[in-house]
Amino acid sequence: MIERLSVREPAVAMQLHGLMQAAYKVEAQLLQDSDFPPLRRTLQKLSTAQSRFFGVSEHGNLHAAIELVVLRTEVYIDALVVS
């Protein structure tokens, strides 16, 4: 089931940050990029983001997440990660 994630909750932010870091490490390796910008995103920056986050969890483990930036009449996908 898809559910909204509250990155203000430390446990949620930590789990999401871990998923994002793992996914972006794979992407950086595939792109052969040793300084991949998404890997520089800190837990602090994630937990204070103004974006909306949704995720798919199973047995308490987060397996996929999407970050949406909502403007007045538009919605942008800012991140999409899976394990």
Wavefront OBJ file of the C-alpha trace (Angstrom):
o trace
v 0.000 0.000 0.000
v 1.223 3.510 -0.790
v 1.293 5.817 2.207
v 2.391 9.362 2.893
v 5.710 9.564 4.710
v 6.351 12.141 7.415
v 10.020 13.034 7.184
v 9.627 15.108 10.358
v 9.523 11.801 12.261
v 13.162 10.795 12.875
v 12.627 7.061 12.303
v 10.843 7.678 8.987
v 13.473 10.171 7.828
v 16.283 7.744 8.714
v 14.661 4.869 6.842
v 13.953 7.043 3.788
v 17.467 8.500 3.824
v 18.924 4.980 3.963
v 16.813 3.864 0.995
v 17.767 6.947 -1.011
v 21.465 6.559 -0.264
v 21.436 2.875 -1.262
v 19.545 3.564 -4.497
v 21.718 6.526 -5.440
v 24.929 4.578 -4.775
v 23.827 2.058 -7.402
v 22.930 4.845 -9.825
v 26.264 6.588 -9.234
v 28.118 3.341 -9.946
v 26.178 2.793 -13.158
v 26.924 6.341 -14.263
v 30.537 6.029 -13.067
v 30.093 9.254 -11.123
v 32.223 9.512 -7.993
v 30.545 12.775 -6.898
v 26.850 12.108 -7.523
v 24.884 15.121 -6.145
v 21.936 13.164 -4.640
v 24.406 11.318 -2.399
v 25.299 14.646 -0.757
v 21.796 15.092 0.641
v 22.010 14.908 4.395
v 19.474 13.479 6.803
v 18.980 17.010 8.151
v 18.164 18.408 4.691
v 15.805 15.523 3.999
v 13.965 15.927 7.298
v 13.352 19.630 6.655
v 12.330 19.301 2.997
v 9.118 21.019 1.926
v 8.372 18.235 -0.569
v 5.744 15.551 -0.129
v 6.936 11.983 0.238
v 5.070 8.736 -0.352
v 6.359 5.218 0.079
v 5.690 1.520 -0.166
v 6.581 -0.586 2.857
v 6.323 -4.255 3.666
v 6.800 -5.718 7.140
v 8.069 -2.351 8.367
v 10.707 -2.029 5.645
v 10.534 0.825 3.152
v 11.053 -0.533 -0.373
v 10.165 2.399 -2.616
v 9.573 6.119 -2.281
v 8.690 9.130 -4.364
v 9.333 12.782 -3.578
v 6.922 15.298 -5.073
v 7.296 19.049 -5.340
v 3.868 20.640 -5.449
v 3.498 24.099 -6.953
v 0.255 25.976 -7.528
v -0.880 24.105 -10.626
v 1.955 21.629 -11.174
v 3.476 18.617 -9.491
v 7.049 17.521 -10.157
v 8.708 14.222 -9.329
v 11.906 15.237 -7.570
v 13.033 11.729 -6.629
v 11.955 8.134 -7.209
v 13.890 5.352 -5.492
v 13.474 1.609 -5.026
v 15.411 -1.088 -3.252
l 1 2 3 4 5 6 7 8 9 10 11 12 13 14 15 16 17 18 19 20 21 22 23 24 25 26 27 28 29 30 31 32 33 34 35 36 37 38 39 40 41 42 43 44 45 46 47 48 49 50 51 52 53 54 55 56 57 58 59 60 61 62 63 64 65 66 67 68 69 70 71 72 73 74 75 76 77 78 79 80 81 82 83
